[in-house]
Amino acid sequence: MKAWIQRVSEAGVSIDGERVAQIGRGYLVLLGVTHSDGEKEADYIAERICVVRLFEDESGKMNLSLEDVRGEVIVVSQFTLYADTSRGRRPGFSDAAPGPVAEPLYERVVARLRERLGAGRVGTGRFGADMKVALVNDGPVSVEIKD
């Protein structure tokens, strides 16, 4: 499992012109699932999203977590995080788990985040939908977390 975390001052997700999620200060998380992932990996990723310290403290050091700043998060499923671009000109996606495997693990990550942060602070896209994601990357700060 991979999570690409972008620290944002604001972010939103729209589907068919309808805004389905909107946050202020926090993280936009793009989440990819591979075949070997399970509940253990989902729980690990959710924990890391909560505790990774990407916000600056009063000294200007990235020393504060999402929990510390009471930030918000949007989680968007993104199978393309497992793109293989090593050959040819078109990426292969065979390392990405199929929807019936990936969706329950995506939902588990979201559920764990809602348990820990509060449901009102966690938004989502819609699994498998064509989404429009808008964000203001703060910093910019972007990091990858892998299980």
Secondary structure, 3 states (H helix, E strand, C coil): CEEEEEEEEEEEEEECCEEEEEECCEEEEEEECECCCCHHHHHHHHHHHHHCEEEECCCCCEEEECCCCCCEEEEEECHHHHCECCCCCCCECCCECCHHHHHHHHHHHHHHHHHHHCHHHEEECCCCCCCEEEEEEEEEEEEEEEC
